[in-house]
Amino acid sequence: MLKRLKLQNVALIEIIEINFEKGLNVFTGESGSGKSLILDSLNSLFGGTNIPLNHLIRPGKTECFIQARFDLTPCVRNWLENNNFSSSIKNADELNIERRSVIKNSKIISKFYLNQISLKRKYLESLGTLLLDFAGQSDTFLFSSKDYLYVNY
């Protein structure tokens, strides 16, 4: 479960920290108030491209930071152990994932971290499927996927 999300200098957001509770969490607001930007930031955290790189860092700033904290479930713990990240979760009950992006020599360089250990984007793309589901109005394909559904007879 996503427990906390912190964004700093991401697109139009200067700084925001959101704590999530068990149950349903809802974002409401006027058009253009940043609801989609929050979700797109989560997508970017796991290597997604919903926010183009040239828009990722807030105008006038040279770096941005996206951080999310998750409960460490048995399924995620198993994935981490199978991908040789077991040292990053020793005695941990939470998973902290970060993306730090900086402008260097007119290029945006992003680094990804799992409990303060650097890792490649491809690992986060894979891990992200265990931690988050993004679904919109037309995303009915998820509900017919064998990976998504679990039926206990």
N, C-alpha and C positions, 0 to 999 in steps of 0.2 A: 504494500500500500504506500502511495505517495504521502509523506508526512509533512514535507516542507519544500517550498520553492523560493529561491532568492535570485533576483535579476538585478544586475547593476550595469547601467549604460548600454542596455540592449535596445536597439532601434530608437523609439521615442521614449522609452522608460528610463528615468534617471536611477531610481532604486525602488524596489518593492520586495517585500517578504510576505509570503502567504503560508499560513499553517493550516493543514487540512485535518479534518476530524473524520472519524469513522462514519460511514453512511454516505448520504448524498451531499456533495458540495456543488453549489451553483454559482456561476458568474452571471451577473446581470449588469446592464448599463446601456447607455445610449450608443448609437452607431458611432464608430470611431473612437470609443473610449479605451480600447486596448484588450478586449476579451480574447479575440483571436490571436493577438500578439503573445499572450501568455501561453496559449496552447502551441503556437509556432515556436516559441522558445524551448519548450519541452522537446519538440521535434528536433530542433537544432542541437540540443544537448546530446542526443543520440545519433548525431551525424546527419540528420535530415537537412533538406535544403528549402524548407518552406519560407525561410527568411534568406534572401540572396545575400551573399557575403558582403557586397558593397553597401548593404543596409543594416548589417548585423550590429555594428558599433554606432552608438549614438553620435549624431553630428557634433563636431567640436571636441570629441574625446578620442583617445588613442587606444583604449582597451575596453573590453567588456567581460562580464563574468556571469555565468549561469550555473547555479548549484541546486541540486535536488537531493533530498534525503528520503530513503525508502526503508520500510521494514525488510529485514532479511528473512525471506521465506525458505523452507527446505528446498524448493525447486530452484531458486536462485543460488542458494548455497551449493547445490549439486553442480550447477552450471559453472560456478566460479572454481570449484575444485577440479572439474573436468578440463578447464581451460588454464590450469596452473596459476590461479589467483588465490589459492587458499591462504597464503600468508597475509593477504590484505584483509581477511575477515577473521583472523584469529581472535577469539574472545569478543567478537562484535555481534550486536543484534540489529545493527543498522548498516545501510549501504549509503555512502556519500559519493555522488557523482558530480564532477565539475567540468565545465568547458571554459577555458580562458583564451580569449582572442585578443591579439595586439596588432597594431599597424607597425610594420617594420619595412623601411625602404619602399614605401608606397604599396606594400602587399599586406594582406591580412593573414596572420599565422595563428592557427588554433591548436591548442593542446588539450588533451582529455585526461582526466584523472578519476581513479576509482579508489576511494579511501586513501587519498594522497599518493597513490602509486600511478605513474604515467602509463597510459596504454594507448593502443592504436584505435582509430575510429572504427575499424571493421569489427572489433570486439564489442564496442558499445552498440553498434547497429544490431548485432545478434542478441546481446543482453536486453536491449530495449524491448524486444518482442515479448520478453517474460515479465517486464515491469509495467508496461503501458499498452493500452489499446486505444487507437484513434479511430473513431467512427463518426461519420456524418450521415446525413439523411439518405444518401444513395449507397452507403456501404453495406449492403445486405450480403455481400460475398463472405463476410466474416462468419455469419451465422450458419453457413453451410459447410464451413471448413472443419475437417476432422480434428485439426490441431486446436481449434477454438472451442469446440463442443466436447463435453464429457457427459456421457449418459450412464447412470448407474442403475442397472435393472435389479 
